[in-house]
């Protein structure tokens, strides 16, 4: 199996809506940035993987084909995988396998999604249109009828059962984690809001699904991001500081099956993490990872993810907040970009953006979001709205 490296990244600022830019135009912008970063031309690309989450919200049934035409990459093989908010992690895995197998030496991974172009004529609201697009991603036979969106599902399925079973994280610790992410996001020039909030402001913001508040929920955004991946031979020719995908895995767990032994758990994250760590040779993640970019669709599930990723025992993620370990200048910083809550989020793009940012961190060119690099390893995690699909990647310089 070939070693696989990230040799070029292209990111765009997060926006609530790019009103004057189509998804194809955003994809082109990100692609041009990634190719320029790698010092490559379109002719150097052997294939493309498209991380595009939702056809409905783009109002385009086959968006990968349309984006491929717009990028001028006709004739190249292409692939697209969808997995809700885990789409980025699944497509990073798909891109890795293409290069690791030898099917491509230089591969382009393009992530793009717009949400608020999808208008609800029934209510006259773009926000309602976006929510409808999300709802169609859920189990329309059962869950869409009874669950009022992702935050409500995560609160019911993960946050409260986890707290009841393990005693943490507490409401105050969840609010502090949100405050930390907003603090980091305020220093990221690509963040959507760039606002700081106190834990008290987080807890007093509008209730979405008690005790989860608005400021503990991910943002809704438009964005695009692109990565250039290369085999070991090509990577060393292209890039002075390639960042290797040394461990990667995806997993799934039926989140709708409420078993006593798994209620409140993100089992898919745990399984994917153990496989990725084994592949990368990581034995003690709390000691060996310099930073983590995790998929905090809600702040509570972000903290639960840290437990499933092995940074602490179950129920103990709150102490990582209390002792400052996960702050930007802490022992193992989490979401120095601001994460989904403090920076921006749209399924399909978020995890790829995280991989781009961890790559820049390990190359020590992350600018105002830069953290201290010691062991030279970082992690990217993604989960879907069910919390069942999961992807974990270990990046290493």
ChimeraX attribute file (.defattr): number of C-alpha atoms within 10 A of each C-alpha:
attribute: neighborCount
match mode: 1-to-1
recipient: residues
	/A:1	9
	/A:2	16
	/A:3	17
	/A:4	28
	/A:5	30
	/A:6	28
	/A:7	29
	/A:8	28
	/A:9	28
	/A:10	24
	/A:11	26
	/A:12	18
	/A:13	16
	/A:14	23
	/A:15	20
	/A:16	18
	/A:17	16
	/A:18	17
	/A:19	11
	/A:20	6
	/A:21	12
	/A:22	14
	/A:23	23
	/A:24	19
	/A:25	16
	/A:26	22
	/A:27	28
	/A:28	22
	/A:29	18
	/A:30	23
	/A:31	27
	/A:32	19
	/A:33	20
	/A:34	25
	/A:35	22
	/A:36	14
	/A:37	17
	/A:38	21
	/A:39	13
	/A:40	16
	/A:41	10
	/A:42	13
	/A:43	9
	/A:44	13
	/A:45	19
	/A:46	19
	/A:47	22
	/A:48	23
	/A:49	25
	/A:50	30
	/A:51	35
	/A:52	29
	/A:53	28
	/A:54	27
	/A:55	17
	/A:56	17
	/A:57	22
	/A:58	20
	/A:59	13
	/A:60	11
	/A:61	12
	/A:62	12
	/A:63	21
	/A:64	22
	/A:65	16
	/A:66	13
	/A:67	20
	/A:68	22
	/A:69	13
	/A:70	14
	/A:71	17
	/A:72	12
	/A:73	18
	/A:74	12
	/A:75	10
	/A:76	13
	/A:77	14
	/A:78	18
	/A:79	16
	/A:80	21
	/A:81	20
	/A:82	19
	/A:83	23
	/A:84	25
	/A:85	29
	/A:86	31
	/A:87	31
	/A:88	37
	/A:89	35
	/A:90	30
	/A:91	29
	/A:92	30
	/A:93	20
	/A:94	20
	/A:95	27
	/A:96	26
	/A:97	17
	/A:98	24
	/A:99	24
	/A:100	19
	/A:101	14
	/A:102	13
	/A:103	13
	/A:104	21
	/A:105	22
	/A:106	25
	/A:107	26
	/A:108	27
	/A:109	27
	/A:110	31
	/A:111	32
	/A:112	31
	/A:113	29
	/A:114	31
	/A:115	28
	/A:116	24
	/A:117	19
	/A:118	20
	/A:119	19
	/A:120	17
	/A:121	10
	/A:122	8
	/A:123	10
	/A:124	10
	/A:125	14
	/A:126	16
	/A:127	17
	/A:128	17
	/A:129	22
	/A:130	21
	/A:131	22
	/A:132	18
	/A:133	21
	/A:134	22
	/A:135	18
	/A:136	13
	/A:137	20
	/A:138	19
	/A:139	12
	/A:140	11
	/A:141	7
	/A:142	10
	/A:143	15
	/A:144	16
	/A:145	11
	/A:146	9
	/A:147	15
	/A:148	14
	/A:149	18
	/A:150	22
	/A:151	26
	/A:152	18
	/A:153	19
	/A:154	22
	/A:155	21
	/A:156	17
	/A:157	21
	/A:158	22
	/A:159	30
	/A:160	22
	/A:161	17
	/A:162	24
	/A:163	18
	/A:164	12
	/A:165	12
	/A:166	14
	/A:167	14
	/A:168	22
	/A:169	26
	/A:170	18
	/A:171	16
	/A:172	16
	/A:173	21
	/A:174	29
	/A:175	27
	/A:176	23
	/A:177	27
	/A:178	32
	/A:179	26
	/A:180	27
	/A:181	29
	/A:182	30
	/A:183	23
	/A:184	26
	/A:185	28
	/A:186	22
	/A:187	19
	/A:188	23
	/A:189	16
	/A:190	18
	/A:191	24
	/A:192	25
	/A:193	19
	/A:194	18
	/A:195	15
	/A:196	18
	/A:197	18
	/A:198	15
	/A:199	20
	/A:200	12
	/A:201	14
	/A:202	22
	/A:203	21
	/A:204	13
	/A:205	14
	/A:206	15
	/A:207	14
	/A:208	17
	/A:209	17
	/A:210	12
	/A:211	15
	/A:212	26
	/A:213	20
	/A:214	18
	/A:215	25
	/A:216	33
	/A:217	21
	/A:218	23
	/A:219	23
	/A:220	23
	/A:221	25
	/A:222	28
	/A:223	31
	/A:224	31
	/A:225	32
	/A:226	32
	/A:227	31
	/A:228	26
	/A:229	31
	/A:230	33
	/A:231	25
	/A:232	18
	/A:233	13
	/A:234	15
	/A:235	25
	/A:236	14
	/A:237	11
	/A:238	18
	/A:239	17
	/A:240	10
	/A:241	17
	/A:242	24
	/A:243	26
	/A:244	23
	/A:245	27
	/A:246	21
	/A:247	25
	/A:248	28
	/A:249	23
	/A:250	26
	/A:251	19
	/A:252	18
	/A:253	17
	/A:254	14
	/A:255	21
	/A:256	15
	/A:257	10
	/A:258	11
	/A:259	10
	/A:260	8
	/A:261	7
	/A:262	16
	/A:263	20
	/A:264	25
	/A:265	23
	/A:266	27
	/A:267	22
	/A:268	22
	/A:269	29
	/A:270	21
	/A:271	20
	/A:272	24
	/A:273	30
	/A:274	20
	/A:275	19
	/A:276	23
	/A:277	22
	/A:278	13
	/A:279	16
	/A:280	19
	/A:281	12
	/A:282	20
	/A:283	12
	/A:284	11
	/A:285	18
	/A:286	17
	/A:287	13
	/A:288	15
	/A:289	23
	/A:290	25
	/A:291	29
	/A:292	24
	/A:293	26
	/A:294	26
	/A:295	29
	/A:296	28
	/A:297	27
	/A:298	26
	/A:299	30
	/A:300	31
	/A:301	28
	/A:302	27
	/A:303	28
	/A:304	28
	/A:305	26
	/A:306	26
	/A:307	21
	/A:308	22
	/A:309	25
	/A:310	17
	/A:311	18
	/A:312	17
	/A:313	12
	/A:314	20
	/A:315	20
	/A:316	19
	/A:317	26
	/A:318	24
	/A:319	16
	/A:320	21
	/A:321	21
	/A:322	14
	/A:323	11
	/A:324	15
	/A:325	16
	/A:326	24
	/A:327	23
	/A:328	23
	/A:329	14
	/A:330	17
	/A:331	18
	/A:332	25
	/A:333	20
	/A:334	27
	/A:335	31
	/A:336	32
	/A:337	30
	/A:338	30
	/A:339	32
	/A:340	32
	/A:341	29
	/A:342	34
	/A:343	32
	/A:344	27
	/A:345	29
	/A:346	28
	/A:347	35
	/A:348	33
	/A:349	32
	/A:350	34
	/A:351	35
	/A:352	30
	/A:353	27
	/A:354	28
	/A:355	29
	/A:356	24
	/A:357	25
	/A:358	29
	/A:359	30
	/A:360	19
	/A:361	25
	/A:362	26
	/A:363	18
	/A:364	15
	/A:365	13
	/A:366	18
	/A:367	12
	/A:368	12
	/A:369	21
	/A:370	20
	/A:371	21
	/A:372	17
	/A:373	16
	/A:374	12
	/A:375	13
	/A:376	17
	/A:377	26
	/A:378	28
	/A:379	28
	/A:380	26
	/A:381	31
	/A:382	31
	/A:383	34
	/A:384	24
	/A:385	21
	/A:386	24
	/A:387	29
	/A:388	20
	/A:389	27
	/A:390	32
	/A:391	31
	/A:392	33
	/A:393	28
	/A:394	26
	/A:395	24
	/A:396	24
	/A:397	18
